[in-house]
Amino acid sequence: GQQLNQSPQSMFIQEGEDVSMNCTSSSIFNTWLWYKQEPGEGPVLLIALYKAGELTSNGRLTAQFGITRKDSFLNISASIPSDVGIYFCAGQGSGGSNYKLTFGKGTLLTVNP
Amino acid sequence: EAGVAQSPRYKIIEKRQSVAFWCNPISGHATLYWYQQILGQGPKLLIQFQNNGVVDDSQLPKDRFSAERLKGVDSTLKIQPAKLEDSAVYLCASSLRPSNSPLHFGNGTRLTVT
């Protein structure tokens, strides 16, 4: 099946620092999604990417859909304490069972004020 | 717009007992998903519905798990009998269509099997 490698597994940063995390896949995806999950809640969509090479921003967050369609990254600029949480990448293929959304294992972000 | 509603929020049962979870998707969303999220991992798809039909249940342990979406809106997921390894958060999600449409998740049901 499709495999997603997400890194880093965890990050401990100071408030104000920039953050970068990425996902790589063994398969080509047509869609990349980035979610944030806080304790006791379901994942919340941050950014959706539908086209290879696409660069999309949402406030302090920027994500890119890799040209090879096998990778994506998420950057957070000027981190603040409320950025704390687990960030998941998810990729979706095309056709039949490849529509299934496959998730990475997550990046746990801790921001020290 | 109201989000995906799930109940109960928490459930504790003993192994070999049965349990059921309920999900009400966002109005108008034709595609509904049940995911299992074990502590420290990303969500894993159990079953996907398009309206009231099953699109993908390849990772559903069918000897003990079942799910239905009879009228193409609400859905229930059942486990019978439960095992210790079923302890996880069960997330329901919905989307407008099966592709190029982001999933919106509920807050999940945390199941503990003792």
Interface residues (C-beta under 8 A of the other chain):
Chain A: L4 Q6 N30 T31 L33 Y35 G40 E41 G42 P43 V44 L45 A48 Y50 F88 A90 Q92 S94 S97 Y99 K100 L101 T102 F103 G104 K105 G106
Chain B: V4 Y33 G40 Q41 G42 P43 K44 L45 Q48 V55 D56 S58 L91 A93 P98 S99 N100 P102 L103 H104 F105 G106 N107 G108
